[in-house]
Amino acid sequence: MNITDTHTHLYSEAFDEDRNEMIHRAISSGVSRFFIPAIDSTYVERMFELQKNFPKNIFLMAGLHPTHVKENYLEELSIVEKLLEEHTFYAIGETGIDLYWDKTFLSEQQKAFSKQIQLAKKHKLPIVIHCRDAFDEVFEVLESEKSDDLFGIFHCFSGNEAQAQRAISYGLKLGIGGVVTFKNGKIDTFLKNINLKHIVLETDAPYLAPVPYRGKRNEKCLYC
């Protein structure tokens, strides 16, 4: 069986000492396709290097992470647009709204999110959404941008059943990973009510390792 990890940060500094060995371990365990979300322009070189080393296994996304939306977000989005014109990407993301750490740039996050949805539609790519403490704000943008050509993944879904059904109504699949094993996650209480066609698997490595590995570096082989 070939398993796809739909969301993993393999370029993370957490893997600098044994990145290639870890990826080979994952591949040996049956996880052979890795979709790599973007953060901002400072990570682009690392992402391309990763793809160069594992061309059959690595699938890159282009985008601007909401926690990296600052005063220069328009400049960052221009870089994303240029990258999309010059290289092959498989999704736009991760993008969205994150109000857990800071609400200073909420307006900019909303605008950046809308712009990236529009880029996804233009390039006929899926959108990969990051949402933390911001379901109302994310749904507001999705409502304004909803259309038949909007589709993608609600990454690291952590909402309730009603929010899950609403996300699905926008053409989104639910990204499910280690959080489903957390006692306070409560996702496991309603996932049985969600058709499997609306669910994809992800690790978000090196983050969010499942119980009993919570707090440790997350690796793909933990799931196999």
N, C-alpha and C positions, 0 to 999 in steps of 0.2 A: 504494500500500500504506500502510495506517495502522499504525504501530508503537506499542506500549505500553511505556513504561518503568515496570516494576512497583515501583521503589524509587528515589526521588530526593529529596534535601533541597534543593529549590529556594528555600526560605526562608533558607538559609544566608547568613551575612554575606559569604561569598566571592562572592556574586552581587549584592551591594548596588549596585555601580556600573553594572551593565548587565543586570539581571535580565530585564526585559521584552524587551530586544533579543535576549538569549540564548534565551529561550523561543520567540520568533518565528523565530529561526534554526533551532531544533530542529523546530518545526512545519513550516517550509518544507522541511526535510530528510526529512519523513515521520513524525517522532515526534510524535504528536498527543495522547496520553493519558499523564498523569503521576500515579502513585500516591505520595502524600506521607506518609511515616511521622512519627509524633509522637516527641518527645524528652521533654519535661515541660511543665508548665503555662506556663512562661515563653515558650514558642514558639507558643502557641495563637493569639494575636493576629496574628502574622505569617502563620500558616497560613490563617486566615480571610481575611486581606487578599489573599493569593495566589489563593485561590478566587474572591474577588470580582472580581479583575482578569481571570481566565481561567476563567469558570464552565463552559465546555464542555470544558475540557481537564484540570482539576485535580480529583483524587479523594482526599479526606483520610482518614487513619487516626487513631484515638484510642489512646493508650497511654502507657506509661512505659518509657523506654529503661533497660536494666539498669545502665549506667554512671551513671545519674542516680537510682538507688535509694539513698536515704540514710535517716537517722533519721526523716524525715518522709514515708516512702513511703506510709503509709496515708492521709495527707492528700492526696497526689498521686493516689492511686487513687480517692479519693472525688470528686475533680475530674473524672477520667476517666469515672466512672459518671454524673455529672451531665451532662457533655457528651453522652454517649451517649443520654440521655433527651431532650435538647433539640435535637440537631442530627443530620443525616444523615452517617454515616461508612461507609466501604466495607471496612474491615478494623480489627483490633485489632493495634497494633504501632507501633514495633517493641518487642518484649519478648523476654525470654530471660535468658541468663546470660553475663556477661563477667568472666573472671578474669585477663585479660591485664594490666590496669592495677592492680587492687587486689582482694584477697580478703576485705577487712574485712566487707563486707555480703553475703557469700554466702548466709547464711540468709534475709536480707530479699529478696535477688534471687529465691531459690527460691519464697518465698511470693508475691511480686509476680507472678512468672511464672505460677504456678498460678491465682492470682486472675484474671489477664487471659485465660487459657485459658477459665476459667469464664464470664467476661463474653462472650467470643467465642461460646461455645455458647448463652448466654442470648439474645444478639442475632442468632444465626444468621449470624455473620460469620467470614471467614477470619482466622487468626492469622498474624502475620508475625514470624518468630523470628530473633533475633540471637544468635549463638553464637561466642565467641572463647575459645580455650583451655578449653573447658568442655563438650565433647561428652558425657562421661559424666554430668555433672550435668544437662545439658539432656535427655538421654534418660531419666534417672531420673524427671524431672518428667513428661515425655511418657508414660512407661509408666504412671504413676499416674493420668493424666488421659485415657488413650486411650479412644475411643468412636467410634461411627459418625458423630457430629456434629462431630468434630474434623477440621478441614481447614485448609490454608493454604500458606504458603511458608517454606521454610528459606532465609532471606535470605543472600546472599553466601556460598553454600556453599563450604567450603574443606576438607572432609574427604576420606576415602578412599572407595573403591567400596563397601565393606561398610557404612560409615556412611551413604552415600548411599541404599543399599537399605533400611537401617533407617528413615531419615527418610521415605522413600516409603511404607513399611509403616504409618506413622502418618497417612497421608492428606495428606502434604506434597509440594509440588513444590519443585524445587531452583532457587533464584535464582542465575543465572549472569551474571557481568559481566566487568569488566576483569581480575580475578584469573586467569581462564582463560588469559590471555596471559603471565602471569608464569612465568619459568623454574622458580622454586621452588614454584609452585602445584600442579603435577602433576595438576590436575583433567583436563587434556586427555588424559591417558593412559587414562582409563576412560569418559569421557563418551560415546564411541561405543557403549558397552554399555548406556546408559540410553535408554529409549524417549523420544522427543521429547515425548510427552504429559505427561511428568513434569518438564519443564524450562520455565522462564520467563526472560525477559531483563530485566536491570536494569542501571543505571549506578552507583547509590549516589553520584551526583554531589552535591557537588563532589569526592568522594573516589575513589580507586582507578581512575584513568584507565588505559586499556589501553596496552600497549607499542605504538608507541614514544613515547607521551605520558606515560608513568608519571612521577609526581612533579609533573605540572602539574594545573591545575584541570580537572576532568572535565566535559565537556559532552556532551549528547545527540548533537550533530551529528558527533562523532568516530566514531560507530558506523555512520554512513550513507554 
